[in-house]
Amino acid sequence: MRPNMNKTCEELFAGYKHSILGNPQEEVSGIAYRSDAVHPGDAFFCIVGLKADGHSFAQDAINRGARVIVCERKLYLADASNVTMVIVPNSRRAMAQISARFYDNPSRSFSLVGVTGTNGKTTTTYLVEHIARVAGNKTGVIGTVGVHINQEEHPASRTTPESPDLQHIFADMRDAHVDVCAMEVSSHALDLQRPLCSHFAVTAFTNLTQDHLDYHHTFEAYFEAKALLFSREYPAKRVICIDDTWGRELHARVCNEHVCADNDAMDEVITTGFSDDALIHPISVEYAPHSTHITLDCVGEVLSFTYPLVGKFNVSNVMLACGIALQLGIPGNVIARALEDVPQIPGRLQRVSDTSSVAVFVDYAHTPDALKKALDCVMHITQGQTIVVFGCGGDRDKAKRSIMGKASLAAHYVIVTSDNPRSEDPCAIIDDIVSGMKEQPDKFEVEPDRRKAIARALACAHAGDSILIAGKGHETYQIVGSQVLHFDDTEVAREELKRAGLDSQAQE
């Protein structure tokens, strides 16, 4: 839904460093950063990207009806006589700032929760959404699986949308009277300033393990990108898991820098973790095949409840969600009651089948640490053997592939297959993976066709065994070259279970 009233260039850029060449009173009716998405009356922001420079598309934007061009240098265009040009130091930063202003700073109308880290973001945001809804709030979610506005689902093209799209979603949430929105905040988004000028009530950190080093190059740079969400540009209450070195470093940094919440008081920080040093930590945990019973010390209050998720890593997610809920002002007894009835998280250790013979799980695990934790969880609740089917995505961090291969050997047997090969040769990706598995050649086989790999895992399984299909989780597609093909691990697993005659209790 586009705003009812346009804003002038003068209104939009007031207070920001800029120079206007043309009419300061030129009205803007929308914001675009892709020339092929321009509507008449839009302001087109020339973004300097990794592969293309938006300045090269300014004329195309004008041809499509853009009335304002926001750029980092004066452009000499063939046909721009009736166009206002706004020159700014950084067009990407300006786009985030102006997008928030264009939509009247919508995130100030509700409590926005930002969750960052390598693993656990999706599960944590879903847990927070559920707790907030049980507490009587209207809720929203933005993340890898998609966008929810009052439980109505909308697709998403990336984990954290580009700033104009993000602010547009926030405006839709404001108009829908959302009270609490839980959002995944990726390292790419933070580095590219997409959430800038969003007003966070709470920011939270899960963990940091190897991922996205194709973009960030070093762990230190990856961490610094995540840490931006806890900087002065994003004042908020904080919740930080301190189970790894990076979480402890972030906590020390936040405490030492005395970042102010709302610019008038030092941040409140809640730590979570398995150590007694954490403000939220387990007193006891009992793991079962379909649930977990936990007793938590929750900032001095003892909460004891059973929730329908499994595994140690979900204990971490539950503790983080508890901390966030407390920071939102939700009472401990409401948090515990809500978690007892939390729904299945799409593609996050999602149980496809619970037959008397073979259990099948689909999980998004696509990093070495996530794969290890998912395997540990499945093996812990499996009487027989565990078979894992997985691959690695193309055009992404190549360094983690052999590490993923090595991590997969924790299973009793491994079938290496294709994930989203994108522009790479699937067999070359598989070669990278198995380079980390050569010490145990008898524990794995290769089947590049993902459907055949899933069928092969079922053929190998015996009564009491479990199969973990890892890497794609909730995704309903496979990217091969420039093609986006329909492929849903859960759907395919159900079909192959039926074909194998094991579908009598397959869960829909």
Buried (B, 14 or more C-beta within 10 A) or exposed (E): EEBEEBBBBEBBBEEBEBEBBBBEEBBBBBBBBBBEEBEEBBBBBBBEEEEEEBBEBBBBBBEBBBBBBBBBEEBEBEEBEEBBBBBBEBBBBBBBBBBBBBBBBBBEBBBBBBBBBBBBBBBBBBBBBBBBBBBEBBBBBBBBBBBBBEEEEEEBEBBBBBBBBBBBBBBBBBEBEBBBBBBBBBBBBBBBBBBBBBBBBBBBBBBBBBBBBEBBEEBEBBBBBBBBBBBEBBBBBBBBBBBBEBBBBBBEBBBEEEBEBEEEEEBEBBBBBBEEEBBBBBEEEEBEEEBBEBBBBBBEBEBEBEBBBBBBBBBBBBBBBBBBBBBBEBEBEBBBBBBEEBEEBBBBBBBBBBBEBBBBBBBBBBBBBBBBBBBBBBBEBBEBBBBBBBBBBBEBBBEBBBBBBBBBBBBBBBBBBBBBBBEBEBEEBBBBBBEBBEEEEEBBBBBBEBBEBBBBBBEBBEEEBBBBBBBBBBBEEBBBEEEEEEBBBBEBBBBBBEEBEBBEEBEE
